[in-house]
Amino acid sequence: MNFDDEIFSSVARPGETLGSLGHWIRLLRQRRNWTLPMLAKKSGVPVSSISRFERTGQISTAGMMRILQALGELDGLAAVV
C-alpha cells in the first residue's frame, strides 16, 4: 500500500477525509517543487484558498477540481470516486 492509499483508507470521518485530501494536495505540490503562488497561477485558484485547503481541507468543489487538474491528478480522483 502506498502513501496515497494509506491516507484514504485510514480516514473514518468526513472532516478527517477533507484534512487528508488537503495534506495529499500539499504533498503533490511539494513533490513537484511548486510554491503556493506557482500552483495558484497554474490553477487559477487564489493562494489563500490553496493554503486554507492544504491546512483544513476546506475549498469549493470547483477550486479542488482546478487544483487537481493543474497537478495532473484529475484522473486519479476519478479512480477513487
Distance bins in CASP14 RR format, pairs under 12 A and 6 or more apart:
PFRMAT RR
TARGET T0000
AUTHOR 0000-0000-0000
RMODE 2
METHOD distances of the structure
MODEL  1
1 7 0 0 0 0 0 1 0 0 0 0 0
1 8 0 0 0 0 0 1 0 0 0 0 0
1 9 1 0 0 1 0 0 0 0 0 0 0
1 10 0 0 0 0 1 0 0 0 0 0 0
2 8 0 0 0 0 0 1 0 0 0 0 0
2 9 0 0 0 0 0 1 0 0 0 0 0
2 24 0 0 0 0 0 1 0 0 0 0 0
2 27 0 0 0 0 0 1 0 0 0 0 0
3 9 0 0 0 0 0 1 0 0 0 0 0
3 10 0 0 0 0 0 1 0 0 0 0 0
3 20 0 0 0 0 0 1 0 0 0 0 0
3 23 0 0 0 0 0 1 0 0 0 0 0
3 24 0 0 0 0 1 0 0 0 0 0 0
3 27 1 0 0 1 0 0 0 0 0 0 0
3 28 0 0 0 0 0 1 0 0 0 0 0
3 31 0 0 0 0 0 1 0 0 0 0 0
4 10 0 0 0 0 0 1 0 0 0 0 0
4 20 0 0 0 0 1 0 0 0 0 0 0
4 21 0 0 0 0 0 1 0 0 0 0 0
4 23 0 0 0 0 0 1 0 0 0 0 0
4 24 1 0 0 1 0 0 0 0 0 0 0
4 25 0 0 0 0 0 1 0 0 0 0 0
4 27 0 0 0 0 1 0 0 0 0 0 0
4 28 0 0 0 0 1 0 0 0 0 0 0
4 31 0 0 0 0 0 1 0 0 0 0 0
4 73 0 0 0 0 1 0 0 0 0 0 0
4 76 0 0 0 0 1 0 0 0 0 0 0
4 77 0 0 0 0 0 1 0 0 0 0 0
4 79 0 0 0 0 0 1 0 0 0 0 0
4 80 0 0 0 0 1 0 0 0 0 0 0
5 11 0 0 0 0 0 1 0 0 0 0 0
5 20 0 0 0 0 0 1 0 0 0 0 0
5 24 0 0 0 0 0 1 0 0 0 0 0
5 76 0 0 0 0 0 1 0 0 0 0 0
5 79 0 0 0 0 0 1 0 0 0 0 0
5 80 0 0 0 0 1 0 0 0 0 0 0
6 20 0 0 0 0 1 0 0 0 0 0 0
6 23 0 0 0 0 0 1 0 0 0 0 0
6 24 0 0 0 0 0 1 0 0 0 0 0
6 27 0 0 0 0 0 1 0 0 0 0 0
7 16 0 0 0 0 1 0 0 0 0 0 0
7 17 0 0 0 0 1 0 0 0 0 0 0
7 18 0 0 0 0 0 1 0 0 0 0 0
7 19 0 0 0 0 1 0 0 0 0 0 0
7 20 1 0 1 0 0 0 0 0 0 0 0
7 21 1 0 0 1 0 0 0 0 0 0 0
7 22 0 0 0 0 1 0 0 0 0 0 0
7 23 1 0 0 1 0 0 0 0 0 0 0
7 24 1 0 1 0 0 0 0 0 0 0 0
7 25 0 0 0 0 0 1 0 0 0 0 0
7 26 0 0 0 0 0 1 0 0 0 0 0
7 27 0 0 0 0 1 0 0 0 0 0 0
7 28 0 0 0 0 0 1 0 0 0 0 0
7 80 0 0 0 0 0 1 0 0 0 0 0
8 16 0 0 0 0 0 1 0 0 0 0 0
8 17 1 0 0 1 0 0 0 0 0 0 0
8 18 0 0 0 0 0 1 0 0 0 0 0
8 19 0 0 0 0 0 1 0 0 0 0 0
8 20 1 0 0 1 0 0 0 0 0 0 0
8 21 0 0 0 0 1 0 0 0 0 0 0
8 22 0 0 0 0 0 1 0 0 0 0 0
8 23 0 0 0 0 0 1 0 0 0 0 0
8 24 0 0 0 0 1 0 0 0 0 0 0
8 76 0 0 0 0 0 1 0 0 0 0 0
8 77 0 0 0 0 0 1 0 0 0 0 0
8 79 0 0 0 0 0 1 0 0 0 0 0
8 80 1 0 0 1 0 0 0 0 0 0 0
8 81 0 0 0 0 0 1 0 0 0 0 0
9 16 0 0 0 0 0 1 0 0 0 0 0
9 17 0 0 0 0 0 1 0 0 0 0 0
9 20 0 0 0 0 0 1 0 0 0 0 0
9 80 0 0 0 0 0 1 0 0 0 0 0
10 16 0 0 0 0 1 0 0 0 0 0 0
10 17 0 0 0 0 0 1 0 0 0 0 0
10 20 1 0 0 1 0 0 0 0 0 0 0
10 23 0 0 0 0 0 1 0 0 0 0 0
11 17 1 0 1 0 0 0 0 0 0 0 0
11 18 0 0 0 0 1 0 0 0 0 0 0
11 19 0 0 0 0 1 0 0 0 0 0 0
11 20 1 0 1 0 0 0 0 0 0 0 0
11 21 0 0 0 0 1 0 0 0 0 0 0
11 22 0 0 0 0 0 1 0 0 0 0 0
11 23 0 0 0 0 0 1 0 0 0 0 0
11 24 0 0 0 0 0 1 0 0 0 0 0
11 57 0 0 0 0 0 1 0 0 0 0 0
11 80 0 0 0 0 0 1 0 0 0 0 0
12 20 0 0 0 0 0 1 0 0 0 0 0
13 19 0 0 0 0 0 1 0 0 0 0 0
13 20 0 0 0 0 0 1 0 0 0 0 0
14 20 0 0 0 0 0 1 0 0 0 0 0
14 21 0 0 0 0 0 1 0 0 0 0 0
14 57 0 0 0 0 0 1 0 0 0 0 0
14 58 0 0 0 0 0 1 0 0 0 0 0
15 21 0 0 0 0 1 0 0 0 0 0 0
15 22 0 0 0 0 0 1 0 0 0 0 0
15 23 0 0 0 0 0 1 0 0 0 0 0
15 56 0 0 0 0 1 0 0 0 0 0 0
15 57 1 0 0 1 0 0 0 0 0 0 0
15 58 0 0 0 0 1 0 0 0 0 0 0
16 22 0 0 0 0 0 1 0 0 0 0 0
16 23 0 0 0 0 0 1 0 0 0 0 0
16 56 0 0 0 0 0 1 0 0 0 0 0
16 57 0 0 0 0 1 0 0 0 0 0 0
17 23 0 0 0 0 0 1 0 0 0 0 0
17 24 0 0 0 0 0 1 0 0 0 0 0
17 57 0 0 0 0 1 0 0 0 0 0 0
17 58 0 0 0 0 0 1 0 0 0 0 0
17 80 0 0 0 0 0 1 0 0 0 0 0
18 24 0 0 0 0 0 1 0 0 0 0 0
18 25 0 0 0 0 0 1 0 0 0 0 0
18 52 0 0 0 0 0 1 0 0 0 0 0
18 53 0 0 0 0 1 0 0 0 0 0 0
18 54 0 0 0 0 0 1 0 0 0 0 0
18 55 0 0 0 0 0 1 0 0 0 0 0
18 56 1 0 0 1 0 0 0 0 0 0 0
18 57 1 0 1 0 0 0 0 0 0 0 0
18 58 1 0 0 1 0 0 0 0 0 0 0
18 59 0 0 0 0 1 0 0 0 0 0 0
18 61 0 0 0 0 0 1 0 0 0 0 0
18 64 0 0 0 0 1 0 0 0 0 0 0
19 25 0 0 0 0 1 0 0 0 0 0 0
19 26 0 0 0 0 1 0 0 0 0 0 0
19 52 0 0 0 0 0 1 0 0 0 0 0
19 53 0 0 0 0 1 0 0 0 0 0 0
19 54 0 0 0 0 1 0 0 0 0 0 0
19 55 0 0 0 0 1 0 0 0 0 0 0
19 56 1 0 0 1 0 0 0 0 0 0 0
19 57 1 0 1 0 0 0 0 0 0 0 0
19 58 0 0 0 0 1 0 0 0 0 0 0
19 59 0 0 0 0 0 1 0 0 0 0 0
19 64 0 0 0 0 0 1 0 0 0 0 0
20 26 0 0 0 0 0 1 0 0 0 0 0
20 27 0 0 0 0 0 1 0 0 0 0 0
20 53 0 0 0 0 0 1 0 0 0 0 0
20 54 0 0 0 0 0 1 0 0 0 0 0
20 56 0 0 0 0 0 1 0 0 0 0 0
20 57 0 0 0 0 1 0 0 0 0 0 0
20 80 0 0 0 0 0 1 0 0 0 0 0
21 27 0 0 0 0 0 1 0 0 0 0 0
21 28 0 0 0 0 0 1 0 0 0 0 0
21 53 0 0 0 0 1 0 0 0 0 0 0
21 54 0 0 0 0 1 0 0 0 0 0 0
21 55 0 0 0 0 0 1 0 0 0 0 0
21 56 0 0 0 0 0 1 0 0 0 0 0
21 57 1 0 1 0 0 0 0 0 0 0 0
21 58 0 0 0 0 0 1 0 0 0 0 0
21 59 0 0 0 0 1 0 0 0 0 0 0
21 61 0 0 0 0 0 1 0 0 0 0 0
21 64 1 0 0 1 0 0 0 0 0 0 0
21 67 0 0 0 0 0 1 0 0 0 0 0
21 68 0 0 0 0 1 0 0 0 0 0 0
21 73 0 0 0 0 0 1 0 0 0 0 0
21 77 0 0 0 0 1 0 0 0 0 0 0
21 80 0 0 0 0 1 0 0 0 0 0 0
21 81 0 0 0 0 0 1 0 0 0 0 0
22 28 0 0 0 0 1 0 0 0 0 0 0
22 29 0 0 0 0 1 0 0 0 0 0 0
22 30 0 0 0 0 0 1 0 0 0 0 0
22 49 0 0 0 0 0 1 0 0 0 0 0
22 50 0 0 0 0 1 0 0 0 0 0 0
22 51 0 0 0 0 0 1 0 0 0 0 0
22 52 0 0 0 0 1 0 0 0 0 0 0
22 53 1 0 1 0 0 0 0 0 0 0 0
22 54 1 0 1 0 0 0 0 0 0 0 0
22 55 1 0 0 1 0 0 0 0 0 0 0
22 56 1 0 0 1 0 0 0 0 0 0 0
22 57 1 0 1 0 0 0 0 0 0 0 0
22 58 0 0 0 0 1 0 0 0 0 0 0
22 59 0 0 0 0 1 0 0 0 0 0 0
22 64 0 0 0 0 1 0 0 0 0 0 0
22 67 0 0 0 0 1 0 0 0 0 0 0
22 68 0 0 0 0 0 1 0 0 0 0 0
22 71 0 0 0 0 0 1 0 0 0 0 0
22 73 0 0 0 0 0 1 0 0 0 0 0
23 29 0 0 0 0 0 1 0 0 0 0 0
23 30 0 0 0 0 0 1 0 0 0 0 0
23 53 0 0 0 0 1 0 0 0 0 0 0
23 54 1 0 0 1 0 0 0 0 0 0 0
23 55 0 0 0 0 1 0 0 0 0 0 0
23 56 0 0 0 0 0 1 0 0 0 0 0
23 57 0 0 0 0 1 0 0 0 0 0 0
24 30 0 0 0 0 0 1 0 0 0 0 0
24 31 0 0 0 0 0 1 0 0 0 0 0
24 53 0 0 0 0 0 1 0 0 0 0 0
24 54 0 0 0 0 1 0 0 0 0 0 0
24 57 0 0 0 0 1 0 0 0 0 0 0
24 64 0 0 0 0 0 1 0 0 0 0 0
24 67 0 0 0 0 0 1 0 0 0 0 0
24 68 0 0 0 0 0 1 0 0 0 0 0
24 71 0 0 0 0 1 0 0 0 0 0 0
24 73 0 0 0 0 1 0 0 0 0 0 0
24 76 0 0 0 0 0 1 0 0 0 0 0
24 77 0 0 0 0 0 1 0 0 0 0 0
24 80 0 0 0 0 0 1 0 0 0 0 0
25 31 0 0 0 0 0 1 0 0 0 0 0
25 32 0 0 0 0 0 1 0 0 0 0 0
25 34 0 0 0 0 0 1 0 0 0 0 0
25 36 0 0 0 0 0 1 0 0 0 0 0
25 39 0 0 0 0 1 0 0 0 0 0 0
25 43 0 0 0 0 0 1 0 0 0 0 0
25 45 0 0 0 0 0 1 0 0 0 0 0
25 49 0 0 0 0 0 1 0 0 0 0 0
25 50 1 0 0 1 0 0 0 0 0 0 0
25 51 0 0 0 0 0 1 0 0 0 0 0
25 52 0 0 0 0 0 1 0 0 0 0 0
25 53 1 0 0 1 0 0 0 0 0 0 0
25 54 1 0 1 0 0 0 0 0 0 0 0
25 55 0 0 0 0 0 1 0 0 0 0 0
25 56 0 0 0 0 0 1 0 0 0 0 0
25 57 0 0 0 0 1 0 0 0 0 0 0
25 58 0 0 0 0 0 1 0 0 0 0 0
25 59 0 0 0 0 1 0 0 0 0 0 0
25 63 0 0 0 0 0 1 0 0 0 0 0
25 64 0 0 0 0 1 0 0 0 0 0 0
25 65 0 0 0 0 0 1 0 0 0 0 0
25 66 0 0 0 0 0 1 0 0 0 0 0
25 67 1 0 0 1 0 0 0 0 0 0 0
25 68 1 0 0 1 0 0 0 0 0 0 0
25 70 0 0 0 0 0 1 0 0 0 0 0
25 71 1 0 0 1 0 0 0 0 0 0 0
25 72 0 0 0 0 0 1 0 0 0 0 0
25 73 0 0 0 0 1 0 0 0 0 0 0
25 77 0 0 0 0 0 1 0 0 0 0 0
26 32 0 0 0 0 0 1 0 0 0 0 0
26 34 0 0 0 0 0 1 0 0 0 0 0
26 35 0 0 0 0 0 1 0 0 0 0 0
26 36 0 0 0 0 1 0 0 0 0 0 0
26 39 0 0 0 0 1 0 0 0 0 0 0
26 50 0 0 0 0 1 0 0 0 0 0 0
26 51 0 0 0 0 1 0 0 0 0 0 0
26 52 0 0 0 0 0 1 0 0 0 0 0
26 53 0 0 0 0 1 0 0 0 0 0 0
26 54 1 0 1 0 0 0 0 0 0 0 0
26 55 0 0 0 0 1 0 0 0 0 0 0
26 56 0 0 0 0 0 1 0 0 0 0 0
26 57 0 0 0 0 1 0 0 0 0 0 0
26 67 0 0 0 0 0 1 0 0 0 0 0
26 71 0 0 0 0 0 1 0 0 0 0 0
27 34 0 0 0 0 0 1 0 0 0 0 0
27 54 0 0 0 0 1 0 0 0 0 0 0
27 71 0 0 0 0 0 1 0 0 0 0 0
27 73 0 0 0 0 0 1 0 0 0 0 0
28 34 0 0 0 0 1 0 0 0 0 0 0
28 39 0 0 0 0 1 0 0 0 0 0 0
28 43 0 0 0 0 0 1 0 0 0 0 0
28 50 0 0 0 0 0 1 0 0 0 0 0
28 53 0 0 0 0 0 1 0 0 0 0 0
28 54 0 0 0 0 0 1 0 0 0 0 0
28 67 0 0 0 0 1 0 0 0 0 0 0
28 68 0 0 0 0 1 0 0 0 0 0 0
28 70 0 0 0 0 1 0 0 0 0 0 0
28 71 1 0 1 0 0 0 0 0 0 0 0
28 72 0 0 0 0 1 0 0 0 0 0 0
28 73 1 0 0 1 0 0 0 0 0 0 0
28 74 0 0 0 0 0 1 0 0 0 0 0
28 76 0 0 0 0 0 1 0 0 0 0 0
28 77 0 0 0 0 0 1 0 0 0 0 0
29 35 0 0 0 0 1 0 0 0 0 0 0
29 36 1 0 0 1 0 0 0 0 0 0 0
29 37 0 0 0 0 0 1 0 0 0 0 0
29 38 0 0 0 0 1 0 0 0 0 0 0
29 39 1 0 1 0 0 0 0 0 0 0 0
29 40 0 0 0 0 0 1 0 0 0 0 0
29 42 0 0 0 0 1 0 0 0 0 0 0
29 43 0 0 0 0 0 1 0 0 0 0 0
29 45 0 0 0 0 0 1 0 0 0 0 0
29 47 0 0 0 0 0 1 0 0 0 0 0
29 50 0 0 0 0 1 0 0 0 0 0 0
29 51 0 0 0 0 0 1 0 0 0 0 0
29 53 0 0 0 0 0 1 0 0 0 0 0
29 54 1 0 0 1 0 0 0 0 0 0 0
29 67 0 0 0 0 1 0 0 0 0 0 0
29 68 0 0 0 0 0 1 0 0 0 0 0
29 70 0 0 0 0 1 0 0 0 0 0 0
29 71 1 0 0 1 0 0 0 0 0 0 0
29 72 0 0 0 0 0 1 0 0 0 0 0
29 73 0 0 0 0 0 1 0 0 0 0 0
30 36 0 0 0 0 0 1 0 0 0 0 0
30 38 0 0 0 0 0 1 0 0 0 0 0
30 39 0 0 0 0 0 1 0 0 0 0 0
30 54 0 0 0 0 1 0 0 0 0 0 0
30 71 0 0 0 0 0 1 0 0 0 0 0
31 39 0 0 0 0 0 1 0 0 0 0 0
31 71 0 0 0 0 1 0 0 0 0 0 0
31 72 0 0 0 0 0 1 0 0 0 0 0
31 73 0 0 0 0 0 1 0 0 0 0 0
32 38 0 0 0 0 1 0 0 0 0 0 0
32 39 0 0 0 0 1 0 0 0 0 0 0
32 42 0 0 0 0 1 0 0 0 0 0 0
32 70 0 0 0 0 1 0 0 0 0 0 0
32 71 1 0 0 1 0 0 0 0 0 0 0
32 72 0 0 0 0 1 0 0 0 0 0 0
32 73 0 0 0 0 0 1 0 0 0 0 0
33 39 0 0 0 0 0 1 0 0 0 0 0
34 40 0 0 0 0 1 0 0 0 0 0 0
34 41 0 0 0 0 1 0 0 0 0 0 0
34 42 1 0 0 1 0 0 0 0 0 0 0
34 43 0 0 0 0 0 1 0 0 0 0 0
34 47 0 0 0 0 0 1 0 0 0 0 0
34 50 0 0 0 0 0 1 0 0 0 0 0
34 54 0 0 0 0 0 1 0 0 0 0 0
34 67 0 0 0 0 0 1 0 0 0 0 0
34 70 0 0 0 0 1 0 0 0 0 0 0
34 71 0 0 0 0 1 0 0 0 0 0 0
34 72 0 0 0 0 0 1 0 0 0 0 0
35 41 0 0 0 0 1 0 0 0 0 0 0
35 42 0 0 0 0 0 1 0 0 0 0 0
35 47 0 0 0 0 1 0 0 0 0 0 0
35 50 0 0 0 0 0 1 0 0 0 0 0
35 51 0 0 0 0 0 1 0 0 0 0 0
36 42 0 0 0 0 0 1 0 0 0 0 0
36 43 0 0 0 0 0 1 0 0 0 0 0
36 44 0 0 0 0 0 1 0 0 0 0 0
36 45 0 0 0 0 1 0 0 0 0 0 0
36 46 0 0 0 0 1 0 0 0 0 0 0
36 47 1 0 1 0 0 0 0 0 0 0 0
36 48 0 0 0 0 1 0 0 0 0 0 0
36 49 0 0 0 0 1 0 0 0 0 0 0
36 50 1 0 1 0 0 0 0 0 0 0 0
36 51 1 0 1 0 0 0 0 0 0 0 0
36 52 0 0 0 0 0 1 0 0 0 0 0
36 53 0 0 0 0 0 1 0 0 0 0 0
36 54 0 0 0 0 1 0 0 0 0 0 0
36 55 0 0 0 0 0 1 0 0 0 0 0
36 67 0 0 0 0 0 1 0 0 0 0 0
36 70 0 0 0 0 0 1 0 0 0 0 0
37 43 0 0 0 0 0 1 0 0 0 0 0
37 44 0 0 0 0 0 1 0 0 0 0 0
37 45 0 0 0 0 0 1 0 0 0 0 0
37 46 0 0 0 0 0 1 0 0 0 0 0
37 47 1 0 1 0 0 0 0 0 0 0 0
37 48 0 0 0 0 0 1 0 0 0 0 0
37 50 0 0 0 0 1 0 0 0 0 0 0
37 51 0 0 0 0 0 1 0 0 0 0 0
38 44 0 0 0 0 0 1 0 0 0 0 0
38 45 0 0 0 0 0 1 0 0 0 0 0
38 47 0 0 0 0 1 0 0 0 0 0 0
38 50 0 0 0 0 0 1 0 0 0 0 0
38 67 0 0 0 0 0 1 0 0 0 0 0
38 70 0 0 0 0 1 0 0 0 0 0 0
38 71 0 0 0 0 0 1 0 0 0 0 0
39 45 1 0 0 1 0 0 0 0 0 0 0
39 46 0 0 0 0 0 1 0 0 0 0 0
39 47 0 0 0 0 1 0 0 0 0 0 0
39 49 0 0 0 0 0 1 0 0 0 0 0
39 50 1 0 1 0 0 0 0 0 0 0 0
39 51 0 0 0 0 1 0 0 0 0 0 0
39 53 0 0 0 0 0 1 0 0 0 0 0
39 54 0 0 0 0 1 0 0 0 0 0 0
39 63 0 0 0 0 0 1 0 0 0 0 0
39 66 0 0 0 0 1 0 0 0 0 0 0
39 67 1 0 0 1 0 0 0 0 0 0 0
39 68 0 0 0 0 0 1 0 0 0 0 0
39 69 0 0 0 0 0 1 0 0 0 0 0
39 70 1 0 0 1 0 0 0 0 0 0 0
39 71 1 0 0 1 0 0 0 0 0 0 0
39 72 0 0 0 0 0 1 0 0 0 0 0
39 73 0 0 0 0 0 1 0 0 0 0 0
40 46 1 0 0 1 0 0 0 0 0 0 0
40 47 1 0 1 0 0 0 0 0 0 0 0
40 48 0 0 0 0 1 0 0 0 0 0 0
40 49 0 0 0 0 1 0 0 0 0 0 0
40 50 1 0 1 0 0 0 0 0 0 0 0
40 51 0 0 0 0 1 0 0 0 0 0 0
40 53 0 0 0 0 0 1 0 0 0 0 0
40 54 0 0 0 0 0 1 0 0 0 0 0
40 63 0 0 0 0 0 1 0 0 0 0 0
40 66 0 0 0 0 1 0 0 0 0 0 0
40 67 0 0 0 0 1 0 0 0 0 0 0
40 70 0 0 0 0 1 0 0 0 0 0 0
41 47 0 0 0 0 1 0 0 0 0 0 0
41 50 0 0 0 0 0 1 0 0 0 0 0
41 66 0 0 0 0 0 1 0 0 0 0 0
41 67 0 0 0 0 0 1 0 0 0 0 0
41 70 0 0 0 0 1 0 0 0 0 0 0
42 50 0 0 0 0 0 1 0 0 0 0 0
42 66 0 0 0 0 1 0 0 0 0 0 0
42 67 0 0 0 0 1 0 0 0 0 0 0
42 68 0 0 0 0 0 1 0 0 0 0 0
42 69 0 0 0 0 1 0 0 0 0 0 0
42 70 1 0 1 0 0 0 0 0 0 0 0
42 71 0 0 0 0 1 0 0 0 0 0 0
42 72 0 0 0 0 1 0 0 0 0 0 0
43 49 0 0 0 0 1 0 0 0 0 0 0
43 50 1 0 0 1 0 0 0 0 0 0 0
43 53 0 0 0 0 0 1 0 0 0 0 0
43 59 0 0 0 0 0 1 0 0 0 0 0
43 62 0 0 0 0 0 1 0 0 0 0 0
43 63 1 0 0 1 0 0 0 0 0 0 0
43 64 0 0 0 0 1 0 0 0 0 0 0
43 65 0 0 0 0 1 0 0 0 0 0 0
43 66 1 0 1 0 0 0 0 0 0 0 0
43 67 1 0 1 0 0 0 0 0 0 0 0
43 68 0 0 0 0 1 0 0 0 0 0 0
43 69 1 0 0 1 0 0 0 0 0 0 0
43 70 1 1 0 0 0 0 0 0 0 0 0
43 71 0 0 0 0 1 0 0 0 0 0 0
43 72 0 0 0 0 0 1 0 0 0 0 0
43 73 0 0 0 0 0 1 0 0 0 0 0
43 74 0 0 0 0 0 1 0 0 0 0 0
44 50 0 0 0 0 1 0 0 0 0 0 0
44 62 0 0 0 0 0 1 0 0 0 0 0
44 63 0 0 0 0 1 0 0 0 0 0 0
44 65 0 0 0 0 0 1 0 0 0 0 0
44 66 1 0 1 0 0 0 0 0 0 0 0
44 67 0 0 0 0 1 0 0 0 0 0 0
44 69 0 0 0 0 0 1 0 0 0 0 0
44 70 1 0 0 1 0 0 0 0 0 0 0
45 51 0 0 0 0 0 1 0 0 0 0 0
45 52 0 0 0 0 0 1 0 0 0 0 0
45 53 0 0 0 0 1 0 0 0 0 0 0
45 54 0 0 0 0 0 1 0 0 0 0 0
45 59 1 0 0 1 0 0 0 0 0 0 0
45 60 0 0 0 0 1 0 0 0 0 0 0
45 61 0 0 0 0 0 1 0 0 0 0 0
45 62 0 0 0 0 1 0 0 0 0 0 0
45 63 1 0 1 0 0 0 0 0 0 0 0
45 64 0 0 0 0 1 0 0 0 0 0 0
45 65 0 0 0 0 1 0 0 0 0 0 0
45 66 1 0 1 0 0 0 0 0 0 0 0
45 67 1 0 1 0 0 0 0 0 0 0 0
45 68 0 0 0 0 0 1 0 0 0 0 0
45 69 0 0 0 0 0 1 0 0 0 0 0
45 70 0 0 0 0 1 0 0 0 0 0 0
45 71 0 0 0 0 0 1 0 0 0 0 0
46 52 0 0 0 0 1 0 0 0 0 0 0
46 53 0 0 0 0 0 1 0 0 0 0 0
46 59 0 0 0 0 0 1 0 0 0 0 0
46 60 0 0 0 0 0 1 0 0 0 0 0
46 63 0 0 0 0 1 0 0 0 0 0 0
46 66 0 0 0 0 0 1 0 0 0 0 0
46 67 0 0 0 0 0 1 0 0 0 0 0
47 53 0 0 0 0 0 1 0 0 0 0 0
47 54 0 0 0 0 0 1 0 0 0 0 0
47 67 0 0 0 0 0 1 0 0 0 0 0
48 54 0 0 0 0 0 1 0 0 0 0 0
48 55 0 0 0 0 0 1 0 0 0 0 0
48 56 0 0 0 0 0 1 0 0 0 0 0
48 58 0 0 0 0 0 1 0 0 0 0 0
48 59 0 0 0 0 0 1 0 0 0 0 0
49 55 0 0 0 0 0 1 0 0 0 0 0
49 56 0 0 0 0 0 1 0 0 0 0 0
49 57 0 0 0 0 0 1 0 0 0 0 0
49 58 0 0 0 0 1 0 0 0 0 0 0
49 59 1 0 1 0 0 0 0 0 0 0 0
49 60 1 0 0 1 0 0 0 0 0 0 0
49 62 0 0 0 0 0 1 0 0 0 0 0
49 63 1 0 0 1 0 0 0 0 0 0 0
49 64 0 0 0 0 1 0 0 0 0 0 0
49 66 0 0 0 0 1 0 0 0 0 0 0
49 67 0 0 0 0 1 0 0 0 0 0 0
50 56 0 0 0 0 0 1 0 0 0 0 0
50 57 0 0 0 0 0 1 0 0 0 0 0
50 58 0 0 0 0 0 1 0 0 0 0 0
50 59 1 0 0 1 0 0 0 0 0 0 0
50 60 0 0 0 0 0 1 0 0 0 0 0
50 63 0 0 0 0 1 0 0 0 0 0 0
50 64 0 0 0 0 0 1 0 0 0 0 0
50 66 0 0 0 0 1 0 0 0 0 0 0
50 67 1 0 0 1 0 0 0 0 0 0 0
50 68 0 0 0 0 0 1 0 0 0 0 0
50 70 0 0 0 0 1 0 0 0 0 0 0
50 71 0 0 0 0 0 1 0 0 0 0 0
51 57 0 0 0 0 0 1 0 0 0 0 0
51 58 0 0 0 0 0 1 0 0 0 0 0
51 59 0 0 0 0 0 1 0 0 0 0 0
51 67 0 0 0 0 0 1 0 0 0 0 0
52 58 1 0 1 0 0 0 0 0 0 0 0
52 59 1 0 0 1 0 0 0 0 0 0 0
52 60 0 0 0 0 0 1 0 0 0 0 0
52 63 0 0 0 0 0 1 0 0 0 0 0
52 64 0 0 0 0 0 1 0 0 0 0 0
52 67 0 0 0 0 0 1 0 0 0 0 0
53 59 1 1 0 0 0 0 0 0 0 0 0
53 60 0 0 0 0 1 0 0 0 0 0 0
53 61 0 0 0 0 0 1 0 0 0 0 0
53 63 1 0 0 1 0 0 0 0 0 0 0
53 64 1 0 0 1 0 0 0 0 0 0 0
53 65 0 0 0 0 0 1 0 0 0 0 0
53 66 0 0 0 0 0 1 0 0 0 0 0
53 67 1 0 0 1 0 0 0 0 0 0 0
53 68 0 0 0 0 0 1 0 0 0 0 0
54 64 0 0 0 0 0 1 0 0 0 0 0
54 67 0 0 0 0 1 0 0 0 0 0 0
57 63 0 0 0 0 0 1 0 0 0 0 0
57 64 0 0 0 0 1 0 0 0 0 0 0
57 67 0 0 0 0 0 1 0 0 0 0 0
58 64 0 0 0 0 1 0 0 0 0 0 0
59 65 0 0 0 0 1 0 0 0 0 0 0
59 66 0 0 0 0 1 0 0 0 0 0 0
59 67 1 0 0 1 0 0 0 0 0 0 0
59 68 0 0 0 0 0 1 0 0 0 0 0
60 66 0 0 0 0 1 0 0 0 0 0 0
60 67 0 0 0 0 0 1 0 0 0 0 0
61 67 0 0 0 0 0 1 0 0 0 0 0
61 68 0 0 0 0 0 1 0 0 0 0 0
61 77 0 0 0 0 0 1 0 0 0 0 0
61 81 0 0 0 0 0 1 0 0 0 0 0
62 68 0 0 0 0 0 1 0 0 0 0 0
62 69 0 0 0 0 0 1 0 0 0 0 0
63 69 0 0 0 0 1 0 0 0 0 0 0
63 70 0 0 0 0 1 0 0 0 0 0 0
63 71 0 0 0 0 0 1 0 0 0 0 0
63 74 0 0 0 0 0 1 0 0 0 0 0
64 70 0 0 0 0 0 1 0 0 0 0 0
64 71 0 0 0 0 0 1 0 0 0 0 0
64 73 0 0 0 0 0 1 0 0 0 0 0
64 74 0 0 0 0 1 0 0 0 0 0 0
64 77 0 0 0 0 1 0 0 0 0 0 0
64 81 0 0 0 0 0 1 0 0 0 0 0
65 71 0 0 0 0 0 1 0 0 0 0 0
65 72 0 0 0 0 0 1 0 0 0 0 0
65 73 0 0 0 0 0 1 0 0 0 0 0
65 74 1 0 0 1 0 0 0 0 0 0 0
65 76 0 0 0 0 0 1 0 0 0 0 0
65 77 0 0 0 0 1 0 0 0 0 0 0
65 78 0 0 0 0 0 1 0 0 0 0 0
65 81 0 0 0 0 0 1 0 0 0 0 0
66 72 0 0 0 0 0 1 0 0 0 0 0
66 73 0 0 0 0 0 1 0 0 0 0 0
66 74 0 0 0 0 1 0 0 0 0 0 0
67 73 0 0 0 0 1 0 0 0 0 0 0
67 74 0 0 0 0 1 0 0 0 0 0 0
67 77 0 0 0 0 0 1 0 0 0 0 0
68 74 1 0 1 0 0 0 0 0 0 0 0
68 75 0 0 0 0 1 0 0 0 0 0 0
68 76 1 0 0 1 0 0 0 0 0 0 0
68 77 1 0 1 0 0 0 0 0 0 0 0
68 78 0 0 0 0 1 0 0 0 0 0 0
68 79 0 0 0 0 0 1 0 0 0 0 0
68 80 0 0 0 0 0 1 0 0 0 0 0
68 81 0 0 0 0 0 1 0 0 0 0 0
69 75 0 0 0 0 1 0 0 0 0 0 0
69 76 0 0 0 0 0 1 0 0 0 0 0
69 77 0 0 0 0 1 0 0 0 0 0 0
69 78 0 0 0 0 0 1 0 0 0 0 0
71 77 0 0 0 0 0 1 0 0 0 0 0
72 78 0 0 0 0 0 1 0 0 0 0 0
73 79 0 0 0 0 1 0 0 0 0 0 0
73 80 0 0 0 0 1 0 0 0 0 0 0
74 80 0 0 0 0 0 1 0 0 0 0 0
74 81 0 0 0 0 0 1 0 0 0 0 0
75 81 0 0 0 0 0 1 0 0 0 0 0
END
